[in-house]
Amino acid sequence: MPLANDRGQYVLRLRDANKPIWARGCWTLSGGGEPGETLDACVRRDSQGS
């Protein structure tokens, strides 16, 4: 589930354009945690790069 603030605005992240990843150089929604992962852990992982 994408993250949103209390005004209903979604949190986007810019994916690294110089890595061999899906949608590189594009703005994307964060989300898609690993099984058993907490929301805090997912946000930390998503903000680490890619």
TIVO-2410 file (N, C-alpha, C; in nm, 3 decimals):
# residues 50
REC num residu      c1      c2      c3 atome chaine
REC   1      M   0.085  -0.117   0.000     N      A
REC   1      M   0.000   0.000   0.000    CA      A
REC   1      M   0.090   0.124   0.000     C      A
REC   2      P   0.065   0.219  -0.090     N      A
REC   2      P   0.146   0.341  -0.095    CA      A
REC   2      P   0.129   0.423   0.032     C      A
REC   3      L   0.233   0.497   0.066     N      A
REC   3      L   0.228   0.585   0.182    CA      A
REC   3      L   0.163   0.718   0.143     C      A
REC   4      A   0.083   0.773   0.234     N      A
REC   4      A   0.018   0.902   0.212    CA      A
REC   4      A   0.021   0.982   0.341     C      A
REC   5      N   0.019   1.115   0.327     N      A
REC   5      N   0.014   1.199   0.446    CA      A
REC   5      N  -0.131   1.224   0.486     C      A
REC   6      D  -0.151   1.303   0.589     N      A
REC   6      D  -0.286   1.325   0.639    CA      A
REC   6      D  -0.374   1.410   0.546     C      A
REC   7      R  -0.315   1.466   0.441     N      A
REC   7      R  -0.392   1.541   0.341    CA      A
REC   7      R  -0.422   1.457   0.218     C      A
REC   8      G  -0.385   1.329   0.223     N      A
REC   8      G  -0.413   1.239   0.111    CA      A
REC   8      G  -0.313   1.247  -0.002     C      A
REC   9      Q  -0.199   1.313   0.021     N      A
REC   9      Q  -0.095   1.323  -0.080    CA      A
REC   9      Q  -0.003   1.202  -0.069     C      A
REC  10      Y   0.026   1.141  -0.183     N      A
REC  10      Y   0.111   1.022  -0.183    CA      A
REC  10      Y   0.258   1.058  -0.176     C      A
REC  11      V   0.336   0.972  -0.111     N      A
REC  11      V   0.480   0.987  -0.102    CA      A
REC  11      V   0.541   0.917  -0.223     C      A
REC  12      L   0.619   0.992  -0.301     N      A
REC  12      L   0.686   0.936  -0.418    CA      A
REC  12      L   0.836   0.932  -0.394     C      A
REC  13      R   0.905   0.847  -0.469     N      A
REC  13      R   1.050   0.844  -0.463    CA      A
REC  13      R   1.104   0.838  -0.605     C      A
REC  14      L   1.219   0.900  -0.625     N      A
REC  14      L   1.284   0.898  -0.755    CA      A
REC  14      L   1.382   0.783  -0.757     C      A
REC  15      R   1.361   0.689  -0.848     N      A
REC  15      R   1.448   0.572  -0.856    CA      A
REC  15      R   1.578   0.608  -0.926     C      A
REC  16      D   1.686   0.545  -0.883     N      A
REC  16      D   1.820   0.569  -0.937    CA      A
REC  16      D   1.823   0.543  -1.087     C      A
REC  17      A   1.870   0.638  -1.165     N      A
REC  17      A   1.877   0.623  -1.310    CA      A
REC  17      A   1.999   0.545  -1.355     C      A
REC  18      N   2.093   0.521  -1.265     N      A
REC  18      N   2.220   0.458  -1.302    CA      A
REC  18      N   2.235   0.316  -1.250     C      A
REC  19      K   2.126   0.252  -1.216     N      A
REC  19      K   2.130   0.113  -1.170    CA      A
REC  19      K   2.044   0.028  -1.262     C      A
REC  20      P   2.078  -0.099  -1.278     N      A
REC  20      P   1.996  -0.187  -1.363    CA      A
REC  20      P   1.872  -0.236  -1.288     C      A
REC  21      I   1.777  -0.146  -1.265     N      A
REC  21      I   1.656  -0.177  -1.190    CA      A
REC  21      I   1.535  -0.142  -1.274     C      A
REC  22      W   1.419  -0.192  -1.233     N      A
REC  22      W   1.294  -0.161  -1.299    CA      A
REC  22      W   1.261  -0.013  -1.279     C      A
REC  23      A   1.213   0.053  -1.381     N      A
REC  23      A   1.167   0.192  -1.377    CA      A
REC  23      A   1.276   0.288  -1.331     C      A
REC  24      R   1.398   0.264  -1.375     N      A
REC  24      R   1.507   0.353  -1.332    CA      A
REC  24      R   1.484   0.494  -1.387     C      A
REC  25      G   1.518   0.592  -1.303     N      A
REC  25      G   1.501   0.732  -1.339    CA      A
REC  25      G   1.357   0.781  -1.335     C      A
REC  26      C   1.266   0.701  -1.281     N      A
REC  26      C   1.124   0.737  -1.277    CA      A
REC  26      C   1.079   0.762  -1.133     C      A
REC  27      W   0.976   0.844  -1.120     N      A
REC  27      W   0.910   0.862  -0.991    CA      A
REC  27      W   0.814   0.746  -0.971     C      A
REC  28      T   0.819   0.682  -0.855     N      A
REC  28      T   0.733   0.568  -0.826    CA      A
REC  28      T   0.675   0.579  -0.685     C      A
REC  29      L   0.571   0.503  -0.661     N      A
REC  29      L   0.515   0.491  -0.527    CA      A
REC  29      L   0.599   0.393  -0.448     C      A
REC  30      S   0.621   0.420  -0.322     N      A
REC  30      S   0.688   0.325  -0.235    CA      A
REC  30      S   0.588   0.221  -0.190     C      A
REC  31      G   0.637   0.112  -0.143     N      A
REC  31      G   0.549   0.007  -0.093    CA      A
REC  31      G   0.598  -0.129  -0.136     C      A
REC  32      G   0.519  -0.228  -0.111     N      A
REC  32      G   0.559  -0.363  -0.149    CA      A
REC  32      G   0.657  -0.423  -0.051     C      A
REC  33      G   0.624  -0.421   0.075     N      A
REC  33      G   0.712  -0.476   0.177    CA      A
REC  33      G   0.735  -0.625   0.161     C      A
REC  34      E   0.842  -0.671   0.221     N      A
REC  34      E   0.875  -0.814   0.223    CA      A
REC  34      E   0.786  -0.883   0.325     C      A
REC  35      P   0.763  -1.015   0.310     N      A
REC  35      P   0.680  -1.087   0.408    CA      A
REC  35      P   0.734  -1.070   0.551     C      A
REC  36      G   0.647  -1.030   0.641     N      A
REC  36      G   0.684  -1.013   0.781    CA      A
REC  36      G   0.754  -0.882   0.812     C      A
REC  37      E   0.775  -0.797   0.713     N      A
REC  37      E   0.845  -0.670   0.731    CA      A
REC  37      E   0.751  -0.565   0.790     C      A
REC  38      T   0.799  -0.489   0.886     N      A
REC  38      T   0.718  -0.381   0.943    CA      A
REC  38      T   0.717  -0.262   0.847     C      A
REC  39      L   0.621  -0.172   0.865     N      A
REC  39      L   0.615  -0.052   0.782    CA      A
REC  39      L   0.743   0.031   0.798     C      A
REC  40      D   0.790   0.045   0.923     N      A
REC  40      D   0.914   0.122   0.946    CA      A
REC  40      D   1.032   0.061   0.871     C      A
REC  41      A   1.044  -0.071   0.875     N      A
REC  41      A   1.155  -0.138   0.805    CA      A
REC  41      A   1.143  -0.120   0.654     C      A
REC  42      C   1.021  -0.125   0.602     N      A
REC  42      C   0.999  -0.106   0.459    CA      A
REC  42      C   1.039   0.035   0.416     C      A
REC  43      V   1.001   0.136   0.495     N      A
REC  43      V   1.034   0.274   0.463    CA      A
REC  43      V   1.186   0.293   0.467     C      A
REC  44      R   1.252   0.237   0.567     N      A
REC  44      R   1.398   0.247   0.575    CA      A
REC  44      R   1.464   0.183   0.453     C      A
REC  45      R   1.417   0.064   0.416     N      A
REC  45      R   1.475  -0.006   0.302    CA      A
REC  45      R   1.451   0.071   0.172     C      A
REC  46      D   1.330   0.119   0.153     N      A
REC  46      D   1.297   0.194   0.032    CA      A
REC  46      D   1.376   0.324   0.021     C      A
REC  47      S   1.411   0.384   0.133     N      A
REC  47      S   1.482   0.512   0.129    CA      A
REC  47      S   1.634   0.495   0.119     C      A
REC  48      Q   1.682   0.372   0.113     N      A
REC  48      Q   1.825   0.346   0.106    CA      A
REC  48      Q   1.884   0.358  -0.034     C      A
REC  49      G   1.804   0.371  -0.133     N      A
REC  49      G   1.859   0.379  -0.269    CA      A
REC  49      G   1.756   0.340  -0.369     C      A
REC  50      S   1.802   0.262  -0.467     N      A
REC  50      S   1.721   0.220  -0.581    CA      A
REC  50      S   1.624   0.326  -0.607     C      A
***
